[in-house]
Amino acid sequence: MKLNPFVLVFSLFMVLSSMEVFSQQRQITGQVTVFDSIPVIGANVQLRSNDSLFKTDENGFFQIESSGRDRITVTANGFRRERIRINDDTGELSINLKLKSSPGNIDAVYEYGHVEDRDRLFAASSLSANDEDFSSYISMLDLIEGRFPGIDVYGGRIVIRGVSSVGGNTEPLIVVDGVEVTYQYFTMITPNDVKSINIIKDGATAMYGSRGGNGVVVVKTRGASR
């Protein structure tokens, strides 16, 4: 039987095209972090071309199969979405996620297990009423001064050492139950009503913008919904 030349040419073209696509298939590796060095565990890494979904491991690493130019989308609860282009020159990827600009998203990061060591997100320290007895302190300033090394109280004002003042003002931003409050409101809180306190400084304050330039005192009370 005589074969149609057109059929032969078309078949050969399809075979060569398939071989070319296969030859371009390659592995892309990378790591997803927060604050440049803390691994993000269980982040979603999705390929645009075929919707394949991958998860980062306990060290924030992932490995994907990509053919030619593509794009990946990286998502994780509590973090901003990141999109990265892949081309023929793409090597190992280093993806640094940003926390969403809401204090509640820090809790989401822990609830979904994206960061193993909570304290690594905070340059100063964190205290919980589950581990500490706050009732022995007569005021919030007394509690801060007595339990947080590296935090000073001068003239009834909190000074977080190691951060730059903004416009000569040294007072940190104070957030109670997810809401920014005045210094006066903070001092009226009874230590026995406090569930947890976090002192944040350095890179972790970026989620609060310029307001957190002097550091941030984050308080959760026993009456909070979370």
Buried (B, 14 or more C-beta within 10 A) or exposed (E): EEEEEEEEEEEEEEEEEEEEEEEEEEEBEBBBBBBEEBBBBBBBBBBBEEEEEBEBBEEBEBEBEBBEEBBBBBBBBBBBEBEBEBEEEBEEBEBBBEBBEEBEBBBBBBEBEBBEEEEBBBBBBBBBBEEBEBEEBEBBBEBBBEBBEEBEBEEEEBBBEEBEEEEEEBBBBBBBBBEEBEBEEBEEBEBEBBBBBBBBBBBBBBBBEEEBBBBBBBBBBEEEEE
